[in-house]
Every structure is written in structure tokens, then in C-alpha cells.
Amino acid sequence: MAMKKAVPAASPDAYVAAIRGWRRDCVETLRAAVRGAAAFDEVIKWGHLVYFAGGPVLLIRAEEERVLFGFWRGKRLREIEPRLKPGGKYEMATIDIRKGEALDADTARRLAKKAASLNKTLGDPTKI
């Protein structure tokens, strides 16, 4: 039997509402920090939360065993948070948050603010 493809959430609020347990607490903390950091467009894209400001800036993705907090220009943000692991296209880097771990709201806000300012200075990271 074929796996049924998950239907993407109708809205960012619906996405968060569908998450359970520690992952929901984590996503709510990250989301609040991000939304307080800069004027982002918050959308559901590729099945998770993506934040745009002159192109994609960051993502929050709840998975089975972890929450990913990723940045299109994350390689440039490692002095703020050394747990950012480079990988993928562009200058992508992500923090892999597992049960019992956390990223404090202040660090999340600093990362989001810096990431937004990089897009303002350097343009859309996907158009380079």
C-alpha cells in the first residue's frame, strides 16, 4: 500500500496546532522569537513554516524526533550559534533540536534578525 502524502497545513497557525509535546513547545518558542525579530512573511511552504524577507530567510520544521531551525545564509550566522551545521544548497545551515535540548529565545531572535539583515544587504539567497 502506498504511503499517503501528508497534506500541508492550511496556515502557520494550523501547522503549529497539529504538533504535539515538546516539539510544539519548541516550535512556539522559535516562532515567537522569529516573529519578534523582523518583519517576515510567514507561510507554509514545502510542508513547514518558512519566513521570507526579500527571499527566503529561515525555516522551522517539526519532524518525528527533532525540530529543525534552518537558515538560507546560516553559514554566516555560526558566530552567533556554533550548533548551526552547514548543508544543502546556498549557504544553508540548520540547528537540529532534539528532546531535552533547546535554543533560547534570545539566540533565536538574534539569528533571525541577523539573517533578515543579510537578505536586505545581499538580496535573495536563491537568486545568486
C-alpha positions in Angstrom: 0.0 0.0 0.0 1.4 3.4 -1.0 2.1 5.9 1.8 -0.4 8.8 1.7 1.4 12.1 1.2 0.7 14.4 4.1 -1.5 17.3 3.3 0.3 20.6 4.1 -1.2 22.6 6.9 -3.7 25.3 5.8 -1.9 28.0 7.7 1.0 28.6 10.0 -1.4 28.5 13.0 -2.8 25.2 11.8 0.8 23.8 11.4 1.6 24.6 15.0 -1.7 23.4 16.3 -1.0 19.9 14.7 2.3 19.5 16.6 2.3 17.7 20.0 4.5 17.5 23.1 8.0 19.0 23.5 8.2 19.8 19.7 5.2 22.1 19.9 6.8 24.0 22.9 10.0 24.3 20.9 8.2 25.5 17.7 6.1 28.0 19.6 9.3 29.4 21.3 11.1 29.7 18.0 8.1 31.1 16.2 7.6 33.9 18.8 11.3 34.8 18.7 11.4 34.9 14.9 8.2 37.0 14.6 9.6 39.5 17.1 12.9 39.8 15.3 11.9 41.3 11.9 9.0 41.9 9.5 8.8 38.5 7.9 6.1 37.0 5.7 5.3 33.7 7.4 4.0 31.0 5.1 3.6 27.2 4.8 6.0 26.2 2.0 7.5 22.7 1.4 5.2 21.5 4.2 6.6 23.6 7.1 7.0 27.2 8.3 9.1 29.4 6.1 9.9 33.1 6.7 10.6 35.5 3.9 12.1 38.9 3.8 13.4 39.7 0.3 13.6 36.0 -0.4 13.6 33.0 2.0 15.4 33.7 5.3 14.7 30.7 7.6 12.5 27.7 8.3 11.1 25.9 11.3 10.2 22.2 10.6 8.9 19.8 13.2 9.8 16.2 12.4 9.2 12.9 14.2 12.3 13.2 16.6 13.5 16.7 16.1 12.8 20.3 15.3 14.9 21.9 12.5 15.7 25.6 12.7 17.3 26.4 9.4 18.7 29.5 7.6 19.4 30.1 4.0 22.5 32.1 5.0 23.2 30.0 8.1 26.9 29.6 7.4 27.3 33.3 8.1 25.5 33.0 11.4 27.7 30.5 13.1 29.4 33.1 15.3 26.0 33.6 17.0 25.2 29.9 17.2 28.0 27.3 16.6 25.5 24.4 16.5 24.5 25.6 13.0 25.5 22.7 10.7 26.2 23.7 7.1 24.5 21.5 4.4 22.4 21.7 1.2 22.3 24.4 -1.3 23.1 28.1 -1.0 24.7 28.9 2.4 22.2 26.8 4.2 22.8 25.7 7.8 20.5 24.2 10.3 20.2 23.6 14.1 18.9 20.1 14.9 16.9 20.4 18.2 16.1 17.1 20.0 14.0 16.3 23.0 15.7 17.7 26.1 17.6 20.3 24.1 16.7 23.9 23.5 17.6 27.0 21.7 16.9 30.0 23.9 14.5 32.7 22.5 17.2 35.4 22.7 19.6 33.5 20.5 16.7 32.5 18.1 15.8 36.2 17.8 19.4 37.3 17.2 19.8 34.7 14.5 16.5 35.7 12.8 17.3 39.4 13.0 20.8 38.9 11.5 19.5 36.6 8.8 16.9 39.2 7.7 19.5 41.9 7.6 21.8 39.7 5.4 18.9 39.4 2.9 18.4 43.1 3.0 22.1 43.7 2.3 22.9 40.8 -0.1 19.5 40.1 -1.7 17.5 36.9 -2.2 19.8 34.0 -1.4 18.1 31.8 -4.1 18.9 34.3 -6.9 22.7 34.4 -6.6 
